[in-house]
Amino acid sequence: MKRNYYDLGDGEFAAAVAASAFAICSLEENAGSQYQTKTRGPVIRPAEAAPMRRPSASNHKASTEIMTITPATNDKMQNGISRGSRKAENEADAWEKAQIAKIRKRHDELLSALLAWENEKKLMAKQQMERRKNQLELAMKRNLQHYKNKLARIDQIAKGAKIQAEEKKRYEESIVKEKSNNFRLTGTGPVTCFCF
């Protein structure tokens, strides 16, 4: 039978599956948090005025100027963000669909691997049960045959013993009849010796 990674012990396989599921979950969480940090726009508080550094258009050097965000500039930035956010939303939707498709594919592969493992283990258990059942049936047949042989041997021994007992009985009866005939002819009884 072909051996592969499904032949691990039940506990080892369960631990391996749990570890791989945990790794996949952590990767997805990390990928999701990285995506959120990249696509999240600047945090804008409309009620407050917050200083913001922005490169000046006149000077192309690394100099920056501080600009205060007011509700009017906030609306302008929101409009710019909303136009850009549509594109970002479309990209986010496409990314989300791709990621969900990958997750579902991994999940389906994992389920098919689990199903294959389950079927293989069930088949092995059934085969083992059938082997044991066959072994028990064979042992029962052997025991029955042994029992029959023992009974036949006992019957044979008992028959022989009965025949011997009959022959001994006939022999002893013949001796007694012979002595009684002798007693009738001679008139004297059998002599018994009481010697100590």
N, C-alpha and C positions, 0 to 999 in steps of 0.2 A: 504494500500500500504506500502511496506517495505521502511523504511527511513534509509538512510545511509549518509555518508559524502558528497554525491553528492547533498544533499538537501540544502546545504548552498546557500546563495544568490549568484546571478551571479557574483557580484563584489568580494565577499568573496572567491568564488571558484577560480576566476582568480588570486587573490592575493596569494592564497595558492599554486596554480600551479607555479606561477612565483617564489615564495619563494623556493619551492622544486627544481625547475630548477636551481636557483642560487646556492643553497646548493650543488647540484650534481656537478655543474661546478667548484665551489671552491674546493671541495674534489678532483676532477680530476686534477685540477691545482696543488694542494698541493702534491698529489701522484706523479705527473709527475716531479715536481721540486725535490722531495726527491730522485726519481729514478735517475735523472740526476746527482745529487751531489754524489750519491754512485758509479755510473758507470763511471763517467768522470775520465780519467787518469790525471796524473800530467801535468801541463802546462809546456811544454818544449820549450824553445826559442833556436833554433839551432845556431843563430849567436852570442849569448852572452854566456859568461861563468857565470853560476850561482852556488853559493854555495849550497850544499845539505847535510843534516845530514843523516847519515845512521849508523845503529848499526854495530860495527866491528864483524867480524867472529871469531876472536881469543878470545875475551873476551865476555862472555855471560851476563855480567852485563849491566846496563842501560847506559853505556858509549857510546858516539857517536863520530864519526869522521866526519870531513867536507870533502866533495869530490866535486871537481869542474867538472861541466859537460862541456865537449868539444864536438865538432862535431863528433868525433870518438865514444865517449861513448854514445852520443845521438843516433847514428845509432844502436848501440847494444841494447839500451833501446827501440828504435822503433821496432826492430825485436821482442823483448820479448813482447812488448805490442801488436804487430800485431798477434802473436800466441795466446796470451790471449784474444785479442779482438775478434777473431773469435768465441771463446766460449761465450764471453760476448755478441757478436752480436746475436748468436743463442738464448741465454737466453733473450736478449732484444726483439728479434722477438717474442718469445713465450709469454713473458710478455705483449708485445704490443697487440698481437692477443687476449690474454685472457681479457685484459682491454677493448679492442674494443668490444669483444663479450658481456662483462658485460654492457657496455654503450648501445649497441644496444638492449640488453634485457630490460634494464631499459627504454629505449626510446620506445620500442614496448609496454611495460606495461603501460607507461604513455599515449601513443597514444590510446591504447585500453580503458583505463580509461576515457580519454577525449571523445572518440567515444561513450562509454556507457553513459556518462553524457549528451552528445549532443543528443543522441537518446531519452533518458529519458525525457529531457526538451522539445524536439520536440513533443513527444507523449503526455506529460502533456498539452502542449499548444494546440495541436489538440483536445484533450479531452475537454478542457475548452471551446474552440471555438464551438465544437459540442453541449456542454451543453447550452451555450449561444444561439446558433442557435435554439435548441429545445425550450428553454425558450421563445425566441422571437416568434417562430411559435405558441407555446401554447398561448402566450399573444395575438397574432394576431387573433387566433381562438376565444379566449374569447371576444376580442373587437368586432369581427364580430358578434358573437352570441348576445352580448349586444346591438349592433347596430340593429340587426334584431328584438330583443325583443322590443327595443324602437320604431321602426317603426310599429310593430304590435300593440303596446299599443296606439301609436298616431293614427293609422288607426281606431282602436276600438273606441277611444274617439271621433274622427272626425265623424265616422259613427253614434254613439249615438247622437252627437250634431246635425247632419243633420236630424236624425229622429225626434228629439225633435223640431227642427226648423220647419220641415214639419207639425208636429202635431199642433204646435202653429199657423202656417200660416192657416191651415185648420180650426182650432178653431176660429181664428179671422175672417176668411172669412165667416164662418157659422154665426157668430154673426152679421156681416155686412149684410148678405143676410136676416137674420131674421128681422133685423131692417128695411131694405128696403121693405121687404114684409109687415111688420107692417105699414110702411109709405104709401104704396100703398093702403092698406085696409082702413086705417083711414083717410088718406089725410093730416095728419099733420106730420111735420118733427120731428126729434128727439129733445128732449129738452136738451139744453146745459145750464148749470148754470154758469153765470159769477159773482160769488160771490167773493168779496175780503174781 
